[in-house]
Structures are given as structure tokens and as C-alpha cells.
Amino acid sequence: MPVVELDALRKAIGPRRRLIGLDVGTRTIGVAISDDGLAIASPVETIRRGKFAADANHLARLVAERDAAGFVVGLPVNMDGSEGPRCQSVRQFARNLLGRLDLPLAFWDERLSTAAVTRALIEADVSRRRRSEVVDKMAASYILQGALDFLDRGKANDEDRGPDDPSRS
């Protein structure tokens, strides 16, 4: 299945299905899951990256265990909106993942997600050691929640339009 635009993801996965959010880093992959109503993201785990095949198999097990139907992957866009080497690496990871798992995948701009999560953990007086253990899965949850909120706003906009409105998706 190809990469889809985020606003098309709800249709691509069908009703009452879950999404997995990924924060793909160089050493770890933060993982989060949505509820089946696509309203709430929850952190799941942090995968220590190894060989791609092992990482993909781990994600495939999570998809099966959690009854997930698609992915939202954080895209580390530069502050000016341009895409650098990290974006290229994440896009390649996504292409490789799609080669193994036939599920829809959408990207979400993750600018400052790790910084926002780290700041929140510091404000909550979480120790440095504990922050390092949870920051990646919390960032994945932050990314996924942003995407879910976007999808929810789109759903509300569709419901506000009449059935004959040509701008309705």
C-alpha cells in the first residue's frame, strides 16, 4: 500500500480501527497506539533499533496484537519547512516498512515533538534517567495525537457541510 495523505487515512483504514504512531530515530523507534475511535493516542514502547528485518517483524507483531490498520510516522522536517537527511532516512524506513506490511501510512510533521515532550517531563519532575527511557514512546504518542486531532477536525468539517457540498471529502 502506498503512502497516503493524512486526510485520506481514515478512509483507508476503515471504521473502528487503530493506528500506530512511530517516532523513528537513528537508535530507537518510539511506538504509540490510538484507540479504535481515533481519538486518543497512548505510548506503547520504545524499540531499540537493530537490523531492519527485526524491527519490521517487531512492528508486524504489534500490528497483529493491537489490531492496527495503519501507521502515522513522524517526519522530522527542518524548522524552515525543508527536508534534510533525517527526513530522507525516515522516508526510506517507511518505504521499506511498506514493502513488508501492506498497510496505509501517512506522515505527520513532528517538528519539536521530542523537545515538547522533554519539556513536559522536566516540568513533571521526571528524572533524567526515566526521561531517557520514555521520551521516544511519548514523542510517538505526541505525534500520533497531533495527527488524530487533525483527523478529528477534518471529520467535524465534513459533518458541517451538506451532503451535496462539492468540497466534502
C-alpha positions in Angstrom: 0.0 0.0 0.0 1.4 3.5 -0.8 1.9 6.4 1.4 -1.4 8.4 1.7 -2.2 11.9 2.7 -3.2 12.1 6.3 -6.7 13.3 5.5 -7.2 10.1 3.4 -6.0 7.8 6.2 -9.4 7.5 8.0 -11.0 6.1 4.8 -8.0 3.9 4.0 -8.2 2.1 7.3 -12.0 1.7 7.7 -14.2 2.2 10.8 -13.3 1.2 14.3 -9.6 0.5 13.5 -6.4 1.6 15.3 -3.4 3.5 14.1 0.2 3.0 15.2 2.3 6.2 15.6 6.1 6.0 15.1 8.9 8.3 16.1 11.7 6.9 14.0 15.1 7.9 15.3 18.6 6.7 14.5 18.9 4.5 17.6 15.3 3.9 18.6 11.7 3.8 17.4 9.1 5.2 19.7 5.7 3.5 19.3 2.2 4.7 20.2 -1.3 3.3 19.5 -4.6 5.0 19.1 -7.9 3.8 20.4 -10.3 2.4 17.8 -12.3 5.7 17.7 -9.1 7.5 16.6 -9.4 10.0 19.5 -6.7 9.2 22.0 -3.0 8.2 21.5 -1.2 6.2 24.1 2.5 5.4 24.3 3.4 1.7 23.9 7.1 1.1 23.9 10.5 2.1 22.6 12.2 -0.3 20.2 16.0 -0.3 20.3 16.8 -0.3 16.6 18.7 -3.2 15.1 18.6 -4.8 11.7 15.6 -3.6 9.7 14.1 -7.1 9.3 14.0 -7.5 13.1 12.5 -4.0 13.6 9.8 -4.7 10.9 9.0 -8.1 12.5 8.6 -6.4 15.8 6.2 -3.8 14.3 4.3 -6.6 12.5 3.7 -8.3 15.8 2.5 -5.1 17.3 0.1 -4.5 14.4 -1.4 -8.0 14.9 -1.5 -7.8 18.7 -3.1 -4.3 18.7 -5.4 -4.8 15.7 -3.8 -1.8 13.9 -4.7 -0.9 10.4 -2.2 1.8 9.5 0.7 4.0 10.5 1.4 7.6 11.3 5.1 8.3 11.0 6.7 11.5 12.4 8.6 13.3 9.7 11.5 15.4 11.1 11.1 18.5 9.0 13.5 21.4 9.5 12.2 24.5 11.2 12.2 26.3 7.8 9.9 23.5 6.3 12.7 22.0 4.2 13.5 18.3 4.3 17.1 17.2 5.3 18.9 13.9 5.6 16.8 12.8 8.6 13.6 13.2 6.6 15.2 11.1 3.8 16.1 8.4 6.3 12.6 8.3 7.8 11.0 8.2 4.3 13.3 5.3 3.4 12.4 3.5 6.6 8.7 4.0 5.7 9.2 2.7 2.1 11.0 -0.4 3.5 8.2 -0.9 6.1 5.5 -0.7 3.3 7.5 -3.4 1.4 6.9 -5.7 4.4 3.4 -4.6 5.7 0.6 -3.8 3.4 -1.0 -1.1 5.4 -1.6 2.6 4.7 1.0 5.0 6.1 0.8 8.8 6.4 3.5 11.2 7.6 3.0 13.9 10.2 5.2 16.9 10.7 7.0 16.2 14.0 8.9 19.5 14.5 9.7 20.0 18.1 7.8 16.9 19.3 10.7 15.5 21.3 11.5 18.9 22.7 7.9 19.4 23.8 7.7 16.0 25.4 11.1 16.5 27.2 9.9 19.9 28.5 6.7 18.4 29.8 8.6 15.6 31.5 11.1 18.1 33.1 8.1 20.1 34.4 6.6 16.9 35.8 10.0 16.5 37.7 10.8 13.2 35.9 14.4 12.1 36.5 16.9 12.3 33.6 17.2 8.5 33.6 13.4 8.0 33.4 13.1 10.7 30.7 15.6 8.8 28.5 13.5 5.6 29.0 10.2 7.2 28.0 10.8 10.2 25.7 10.7 8.3 22.4 7.4 6.5 23.1 6.0 9.7 24.5 7.1 11.6 21.4 5.4 8.9 19.2 2.2 9.5 21.3 2.6 13.3 20.8 3.0 12.8 17.0 0.0 10.4 16.8 -2.2 12.6 18.9 -1.5 15.6 16.6 -2.5 13.5 13.6 -5.6 12.3 15.4 -6.6 15.8 16.3 -6.1 16.8 12.7 -8.3 13.9 11.5 -11.0 14.8 14.1 -11.1 18.5 12.9 -11.5 17.2 9.3 -14.3 14.9 10.4 -16.0 17.8 12.1 -15.6 20.0 9.0 -17.2 17.2 6.8 -20.2 16.9 9.2 -20.7 20.7 9.0 -21.1 20.5 5.2 -24.2 19.3 3.5 -24.1 16.0 1.6 -24.2 17.9 -1.8 -21.3 20.2 -0.9 -18.6 19.6 -3.5 -15.8 20.4 -1.0 -16.9 17.5 1.2 -14.3 14.7 1.0 
